[in-house]
């Protein structure tokens, strides 16, 4: 499912003394099957964009196109249930949204709320729980008897059981240790590939943006300031630092290496393996000459 934001503006508490302009003139195209990361410091407008992707918020100016639905400013946009079914959002700490007495009941709640039969919802629950790396036995347990990591996976399974075409991830690894973060991010990437999902990752982690995303959008003070591939975005680290952003650790290492040897490399490398290989090849050429 394609998503497009066309010159979108959003004002919180519009036409009140507390009006606040959150984003303005935002235009982003997200073709079906894309993995896009949206980065920016706190207050840059990332979360506001996220909530436009399934019409939790509706633009005060401009238009959002989600599949074949156009959500325009100054219009009453009704019957958005189909949009919200096809665009699943995994919020920060999704485990806080668990509430049912069993894992199965929690997972099937969403699909059944959208008209899916109980039998089909339970089938989806079984498939989703396996997709997130848990076993079917856990379905009859209370979600509150699980570990924090298991609870997060159950909450994610609840989103997957909706059978979305698009999945939006809002800092999905918040609070996890490095191993847990890698497991969750690898799981989402595998789902992205297997299901041909459109995936939008809102993150502070430059490592995750560089490793997983096809396209990266930089937000700053409510505006899109740059969009491109990871190589294009991280090839100008000074620009990112000026915007208050970090760069991936491997890029920082490459910059220090270039400073030490007094020479620039041909490109920015986004994995330590690729950087090591390039350094080894350069050294071999130097020895041979």
Secondary structure, DSSP 8 states (H G I E B T S, - for coil): --EEEEEEEEEETTTSTT-EEEEEEEEEEE-TT-EEEEE--TTSSHHHHHHHTTTSS--SEEEEEETTEEEETTS-----HHHHHHEEEE-TTGGGG--SSSHHHHHHHHHHHTT--HHHHHHHHHHHHHHTT--GGGGGS-GGGS-HHHHHHHHHHHHHTT--SEEEEESTTTT--HHHHHHHHHHHHHHHHHHT-EEEEE-S-HHHHHHH-SEEEEEETTEEEEEE-HHHHHT-HHHHHHTT----HHHHHHHHHHHHHT---SS--SSHHHHHHHHHHHHHHHHH-
